[in-house]
Amino acid sequence: MKALYFDEKLALRNDYPIPVPTENEALIKVTLAGLCNTDKEIMNGYTPFRGILGHEFVGVVEECHQKNLIGRRVVGEINIGCGECSFCRKNMKTHCLQRKVLGIRDKDGVFAEYTTLPIANLHMVPDEIRDEEAVFTEPLAAALNILQMVDIRKQDRVVVIGDGKLGQLIVRAISTTSCDLTLIGKQKEKLALAEEFSQTRLFDKNADLQNHFDIAVDCTGNKAALLYAGAIVRPRGTIVLKSTYAGNIECNPSLWVVKELKLLGSRCGAFAPALHFMQKEKIDLTKLIEKTFFIADWKEAFETAFTKGALKVLLKI
């Protein structure tokens, strides 16, 4: 099968073996896959991964011992826990120390014609959700996870820093709380995409926003934004970190101590709420698609995806 294989550099292979599912897995023919900043960070050394990249996808089950799943469109949660450790027993498989992570850690991903996942990780896609929307399930679940970890009330002033792909999804998720929501970014055209869901502001380090917000969500993954969040959040406010980092960030946390801030990391989310969100809210996520490429054009796809300001790039497998 065709597969984008990473081993210090990325290359398209035409002879990669089709994976063989175990008794508890399904073989899935990948239809669409989404490029994510995490893919870029892996290529930059975020984690020592070797294998097929990619973890955002929608596909069709081709082999499975649960016959009712064959032919069904599915998306799949990316963390595969051992099932036996204390974290797995507490339903925290995303923190299992032996976990495999699709396209990220010890598990071939979805930039290929086929992939396998445990049946327990699969979610059937409702008929009314198109492939081009279903492929957003994983990052949308990550965005909605903020609402599971932070109690956002209608009277709260919340800011999302970063107007890129993840920031756009986070704004759409948080807008359902009816809070006083602001998106801060550097690109007018990206901010315009969020005007239906939040107030928007061009980034201005001189703007008088000191101690203005109750909650700040940083989805930029850079030091400047993290320090900026600390400045514009009120004392005893909350900063939510939604980015992975390929390198280290050096900073003095004294301000966080003096202001008694909460710093909260937020990673993966459950898929069921994301699928429900797409059904209930009727928000057109296809507006966040930059372009779709065939896998043969992967070089152009990656170049486009990681151009500054690009929205979601998809691979048609």
Secondary structure, 3 states (H helix, E strand, C coil): CCEEEECCCEEEECCCCCCCCCCCEEEEEEEEEECCHHHHHHHCCCCCCCEECCCEEEEEEEECCCHHHCCCEEEECCEECCCCCHHHHCCCHHHCCCCEECCCECCCCCCECEEEEEHHHEEECCCCCCHHHHCCHHHHHHHHHHHHHCCCCCCCEEEEECCCHHHHHHHHHHHHHCCEEEEEECCHHHHHCCCCCCEEEECCCCCCCCCCEEEEEECCCCHHHHHHHHHHEEEEEEEEECCCCCCCCCCCCHHHHHCCCEEEECCCCCHHHHHHHHHHHCCCHHHHEEEEEEHHHHHHHHHHHCCCCCCEEEEEC
